[in-house]
Amino acid sequence: MQTLRKLAATIAQQTALQKLTETYEDMAVFNMQQIRQQVLDSRQFLEGVSEIYHAAKTAYLAQIPATLSRRALDSELTFILRNRKTVVVLISGNEPLLGNILLETYKVFLELLRNIGAEVVVCGRIGRYLATHARPALAFAYFDIDDYKIDGQQVDKIVNLISQFSKILVVYPRFDSVLVQVPQIDDVSGGVSLEQAAVSGRKYYFEPSAFAVMSYFEGQIIKILFEQKLLEAMLARFSARLTVMD
């Protein structure tokens, strides 16, 4: 039977744990409120931009003459085809107390890798830990990310690498509601191949030229879309922590 002293010590410990949990919960609420509207507003806008990017890329590829030689075609499409490879990027996080969302996202990431041949990029220490202990072993490039803000230098390093690939798939936790966060896979590279574009029925006029429009898109859009995925993952982590602490 516990003595009064032991009971008092136990109560003190539980009270301290309660206060610590409430502090973490309050921090999660504050951080979530800071970026929630920004993420949701930019999500809607960038989904529209991504659709335009896809349509423009499809139209551009479809209008390239089928009579071009392989060398001429490669020259025309250098800025789109790049290294002709696919990369899968996992966005995780650095800190625990997030429930199962990062593990569920990692499972989706592994399932995607089983179905396609791709290079791998991992962002965040939790993702690095999981990927390092994967069986069979994974070869991957690793980048640090900040849990609480978007660091321009970190983003530039990641984008400089992934921009070399023809297809860029990003796996990340997405915010649906305060109580619901789900793994998501998005293509931030336009999501269309030369073969798919060839059967497209839509045609567009480009001003000043198709090449100029697509060169601009390819130079700007990947970084913008990737930063949005980082913000989405950040919001999902704050929401997951709020739920766990509650």
SEROLO-146443 format. One record per residue: residue in three letters; z, x, y of N, C-alpha, C, CB in turn. Coordinates in steps of 0.02 Angstrom, whole numbers, plus 50000, padded with zeros to 5 digits. Glycine has a CB too. Layout:
<rs>
ALAZXYZXYZXYZXY/...
</rs>
This chain:
<rs>
MET500005004249940500005000050000500005004450063500624995250000/GLN499575002850110499525006850170500145005850215498895005050208/THR500335011350245500885010850293500615008550360501245017650300/LEU501075006550405500875004350472500505009850509501475002150512/ARG500715016250498500385021850532499665022450510500765028350520/LYS499545021950443498865022450417498435016650440498875022750341/LEU498745010650441498375004850466498185005650539498794998450457/ALA498645008350579498505009350650497945014450658499135011750687/ALA497945019750617497425024850620496745021950600497595030850575/THR496755017650548496135014550526495855009950580496245010550461/ILE496285006050611496075001550664495785005550723496654997150688/ALA496095011050740495855015350795495165018150779496355021050808/GLN495065020250716494425022950696493875017550700494455025750625/GLN494045011550675493555006150676493395003950747493805000150635/THR493885004050790493775002250860493325007350894494445001650897/ALA493435013850879493015019050908492295018350883493285025950890/LEU492215016650818491545015650790491205009650823491585014650715/GLN491595004350835491314998450868491065000150938491844992850871/LYS491455003950975491265005751043490645010351043491845009251079/LEU490625014850994490045019250989489415015150973490155024650934/THR489485010450927488925006150909488695002050968489115001550850/GLU489164999351006488984995451065488624999651117489604992251096/THR488845006051123488515010551171487795011851150488905017251175/TYR487685013251085487005014251061486585007951071487005016250987/GLU486885002151059486524995851068486334994851141486944990051042/ASP486804996151186486654995351258486105000051281487294996551299/MET486125006151255485595011051272484915008651247485755017951243/ALA484905005951186484275003451158484004997551199484375001351085/VAL484454993151220484254987351261483954989851327484854982651274/PHE484294994551359484064997051423483375000351416484575002151452/ASN483305004751366482675008151356482115003351338482735013451301/MET482264998351297481764993451278481534989451338482034988751224/GLN482004987251381481824983351439481414987451489482454980751473/GLN481544994051490481174998351536480424998651521481465005351534/ILE480244998551458479534999651440479204993551408479475005451393/ARG479594988351392479304982751355478714979551391479834977451342/GLN478794977651453478254974251489477674978851500478504971551555/GLN477824985151514477294990051523476864990651460477584996951541/VAL477184990951403476824991751340476404985451325477304993051282/LEU476704979551334476354973351318475764972251365476834967351322/ASP475844973851429475294973051477474734977951461475544974051549/SER474904984251450474394989251436474074988051367474684996351440/ARG474444985151321474164983551255473584978851262474704980451209/GLN473674973451299473144968551308472534971651343473404962451348/PHE472664975651394472124978751431471734983651388472384982251493/LEU472104987951351471764993151312471434990351250472264998551293/GLU471674984751225471314981451170470624979251194471704975451143/GLY470584976951256469944975151284469504981351295470034971551350/VAL469804986751321469434992951330469174995651263469884998251364/SER469594995151212469394997551146468794993551119469984997051097/GLU468794986951132468224982751111467584984751147468384975351123/ILE467654986251212467074988451250466824995151224467244989051325/TYR467284999551210467125006151183466735005451117467765010351171/HIS466985001151073466654999951009465954997151019467074995150965/ALA465884992151064465234989151076464744994251106465294983051123/ALA464994998251154464555003251186464335008551137464915006451245/LYS464795010651094464625015851045464125013150994465265018251009/THR464235006950972463765003850925463065003350955464014996850904/ALA463035001051017462385000151050462045006851061462474996551117/TYR462435011851080462145018451093461855021451028462685023251122/LEU462235020950974462005023750910461395019850885462565023550858/ALA461385013250897460835009150872460175010550908461005001850879/GLN460205012850970459595013951008459295020950999459725012751081/ILE459645025250962459375031950950458775031450903459935036650920/PRO458215034250922457605033550880457715036150810457025037250912/ALA457485032250761457555034150691457085039950673457405028150646/THR456605041350718456115046650704456365053650724455475045150740/LEU456955054050754457205060550774457325065050713457855059850814/SER457185071450721457325076150668458075077050662456985082950682/ARG458305080050607459025081150596459315085450652459145084350528/ARG458955090650672459205095050725459255091350791458755101250732/ALA458745087350807458755083650870459305078350869458075080250883/LEU459405075250811459935070150805460615073350813459895066650736/ASP460725079050782461365082550789461495084450862461375088850745/SER460965086650896461045088450967461225082451009460395091650992/GLU460905076750995461035070651033461745068051022460525065251013/LEU462005069050961462635065950943463215070850938462565062450877/THR463125076950964463645082050958464325079550984463445088250996/PHE464335076251041464965074151071465285068251035464855072451143/ILE464915064950989465195059450950465375061650880464695053550947/LEU464905065050846465025067050777465535072550771464375069250745/ARG465555076950821466035082550822466025086150754466755079950837/ASN466595086350718466595090250655466445086050593467265093750646/ARG466265079650603466075075050549466645073750499465475077750512/LYS467265074850519467835073750475468285068250503468235080350466/THR468755065950461469235060850479469925063950482469225054950429/VAL470325061850531471015064050535471465057850538471135068550598/VAL472035058250503472535052950504473155055650538472705050450431/VAL473385052150590473955054250630474545049550617473785054450706/LEU475105052450596475725048550586476175049450646476085050550520/ILE476375043950679476855044150733477525041650705476625039850794/SER478025045950703478675044050677479185044450734478895048550617/GLY479715048450726480225049250777480685054950758480635042750786/ASN481205055950797481645061650786482345059750764481685065650849/GLU482575053750781483275051950771483335046350719483585049750837/PRO483905046250682484015041050632484255034450664484525043450580/LEU484575030250624484835023750647484275019250672485355024750703/LEU483735019050633483155014950652482975009950597482555019350668/GLY483415009050549483245004550494482705007450450483034997750521/ASN482265003050424481755005250376481065006050407481715000350320/ILE480995004950472480325004550501479945011150493480355002650574/LEU480265016850503479905023250497479715024650425480325028950525/LEU480155022850378479995023750307479425019250286480615022350263/GLU479425012950310478875008350293478215010850323479035001250319/THR478255013550383477655016250415477395022250375477795018350488/TYR477855026350351477665032250311477335030050246478285036650296/LYS477575024750215477265022250153476545019950166477685016350124/VAL476435016550221475755014450239475305020550250475765009950303/PHE475585025550282475235031950295475025035250229475685036750335/LEU475485035550180475325038550116474795034550079475955039050073/GLU474845027950081474345023750048473655024750078474555016250052/LEU473625025450144472985026750176472685033450153473065026750253/LEU473105038550148472865045150126472615044950054473425050250132/ARG472905040650013472675040049943471965037149940473155035749902/ASN471785033249989471145029649987470585033250023471235022850017/ILE470745038050066470225041650103470365049150101470175039050176/GLY469845053050110469945060250117469995061950191469365064150084/ALA470545064950211470655066150283471125071950294470925059850317/GLU471055074950353471555079650377472165075750402471255084250434/VAL472735079150407473365075650423473705078850483473825075650362/VAL473935074650529474355076850585474985072550585473965076250653/VAL475555075750591476205072350591476555073550657476655074650531/CYS476805068250688477175068750751477885066150741476815064750808/GLY478375070250758479075068150751479415071350691479115060650745/ARG480065073050700480425076850649480545072850585481085079250676/ILE480655066250591480765062250530480125062250488480975055050549/GLY479555061450520478915061650484478805068450452478345060050530/ARG478995073750488478915080550459479345081250397479105085850511/TYR479965078750400480415079250342480115075550282481115076450359/LEU479875069450293479595065550239478965068750210479435058450262/ALA478525071250255477895074250232478025080850196477435075350292/THR478525084650218478685091050186478925089950115479225094750226/HIS479265084350102479535083050035479095078449994480235080050041/ALA478475077350017478015072949980477805076149915477395071250024/ARG477665071949865477405074249801476815069849782477965074049745/PRO476215072749777476055079849785476135082049858475345081349761/ALA476185088549867476305091349933475735089749981476415098949929/LEU475915088750044475425087350096475325093550140475635081250139/ALA474715095050157474565100150208474465096450273473935104550188/PHE474835098350324474775094550387474925099050447475255088550387/ALA474655097050504474825100150568475395096050598474195100450616/TYR475885099550627476475096050654476515096950730477115098550620/PHE476725091450764476845091650836477495088050852476245088450875/ASP477885090950897478475087550923478265081950970478945092550959/ILE478665076650971478585071351021479285069651047478225065150991/ASP479315067151107479945065151137480075057851120479935066151214/ASP480705056251101480875049451083480925044751143481525049451045/TYR481015047451202481195043251260480685043351316481845045351286/LYS480175047651312479665047651365479025050751337479915051551427/ILE478485049751373477845052751355477795059351391477245048051373/ASP477755064751354477695071451381476955073451383478115076551340/GLY476695074351444475985075751451475755081951414475815076551523/GLN476155087251414475965093351379475935092251304476465098951396/GLN476425088451277476415086851205475795082851187477055083051185/VAL475635077951228475055073651215474415077751217475015067951266/ASP474345082151267473745086251273473635090551211473785090651336/LYS474165093451184474105097651125473845093651065474775100951107/ILE474115087551057473905083351001473185081151010474365077250994/VAL473015078751071472345076151084471825081751079472315072951153/ASN471995087651100471515093251095471325094551022471815099651125/LEU471795093450977471645094350906471255088450878472285095350866/ILE471515082450886471215076650854470525074950883471675070650859/SER470395077050945469745075550976469175079350943469765077251050/GLN469335084150901468825087850865468545083850806469105094450840/PHE468875078250788468685074450729468255068450748469315072050692/SER467815066550702467355060950713467725054350710466795061050663/LYS468215053850665468585047550657469335049150661468415044050590/ILE469685045350703470405046650714470785040250700470535049050788/LEU471185040350646471595034650627472325036250643471505032850551/VAL472655031650678473355032750697473795027550661473445032050775/VAL474305030050627474785025750591475445026150630474875027950516/TYR475695020350650476295020250693476665013650685476095021250768/PRO477305013350705477675006950705477495003050767478435008150700/ARG477344996650758477124992450814477644986950828476434989150800/PHE477784985850891478254980650912477914973850910478514982150984/ASP478194969250869477974962250870478474957950909477894959550798/SER479114959050896479654955650933480274960050927479774948450905/VAL480804957950960481424961850957481654962650885481974958450999/LEU481544957650843481784957850775481254960150725482024951050755/VAL480634960750747480094962350700479684968250725479644956150688/GLN479664973550685479234979350697478844980650633479654985650720/VAL478194981850639477774982450579477354988850582477324976250572/PRO477204991850524476744997450523476044995250543476735000750453/GLN475684999550578475024997750603474555003750596475054995550677/ILE473915002350580473405007550578472865005750629473085008250506/ASP472725010250676472215009050727471725014950729472525007850796/ASP471105013350742470585018350752470495019450827469915016250718/VAL470615025550851470555026950922469915030850937471165030750948/SER469435030650891468815034450900468205029950902468745039550845/GLY468285023550914467715019050921467565014950860467115023050937/GLY467755017350801467725013250741467025011150719468115007250750/VAL466525015350729465855013650705465485020050685465455009850760/SER465085019450632464695025150608463955024050626464775026150531/LEU463565029250617462845028750631462525023650586462505035650622/GLU462735023250523462445018450476462625011250496462695019950404/GLN463245010150517463445003450538463075001250601464205003150550/ALA462975005950647462625004250709461905002350697462665010150758/ALA461605005150644460895003950631460764996650614460665008250574/VAL461264993050588461164986050569461434981250622461494984550503/SER461664983850679461924979650732461354976050767462324983850783/GLY461444969550780460914965650812460954965650888460944958750788/ARG461484968150917461574967950989461274974051023462314967351007/LYS460974972851083460704978251122460984977751193459934978151122/TYR461114983551224461384983651292460984988451334462124985651291/TYR460994987151399460714991851447461284995851478460304988151503/PHE461195002351484461705006751510461485009551578461855012651461/GLU461955009851624461825012551690462365017651708461805006751743/PRO462205023851726461535026451739461125027951676461595032751780/SER461475029651620461125030751557461625029951500460795037851555/ALA461365028751441461805027951383462195034351369461395026051321/PHE461855039951376462185046451363462755047551413461685052151368/ALA462645046051476463155047051528463765042551516462865045751597/VAL463635036251498464185031551485464595033751425463915024451474/MET464255035551371464625037451310464975044151318464145037751252/SER464685048751356465015055151369465675053951405464565059851409/TYR465675049351453466285047851489466805044651443466135043151549/PHE466595039751404467045036551357467365041551309466685031051317/GLU466935045651279467185050451230467655055551261466605054051196/GLY467555057051325467985061951357468655059251380467635064851415/GLN468705052551389469305049651418469695045051371469115045851479/ILE469335041251331469645035651297470135037651243469115031251267/ILE470005043051207470445044951152471155046251176470165051051115/LYS471215050051230471885051551257472245045251280471835056651314/ILE471885040851314472185034651340472435030351283471675030751383/LEU472015029451232472215025251175472785028351136471615024051130/PHE472775035051128473305038351091473975037751127473125045651078/GLU473965038551193474585037751231474875030751223474465039251305/GLN474435025751218474675018951207475025018351139474095014051212/LYS474765021751088475085021451022475775024751024474635024950969/LEU475845030051063476495033251071476985028551104476435039751111/LEU476755024851155477195020051189477375014251142476845017351252/GLU476885011951103477025006551055477555008751005476375004651017/ALA477495014950980477985017450932478665018150964477755024150903/MET478685020351027479325021051062479675014351070479205024151132/LEU479295009151090479585002551097479834999851030479074997651127/ALA479455001050977479654998750910480305002250888479095000150859/ARG480375008650904480985012250886481595009550924480905019850900/PHE481525008250989482075005451027482284998650999481875004851101/SER481794994550982481934987950955482274988350887481304983850950/ALA482044992950845482344993850779483074996150785481934998950737/ARG483195000750832483885003150842484334997450867483895009050892/LEU484074993350911484464987650936484674983150878484064983750988/THR484194981650834484344977350777484854980450730483704975750738/VAL484774986950716485244990450671485944990650700484994997550657/MET485994992250765486654992750797487004985950800486584995750867/ASP486594980750811486884974050813487164972150745486344968950835/
</rs>
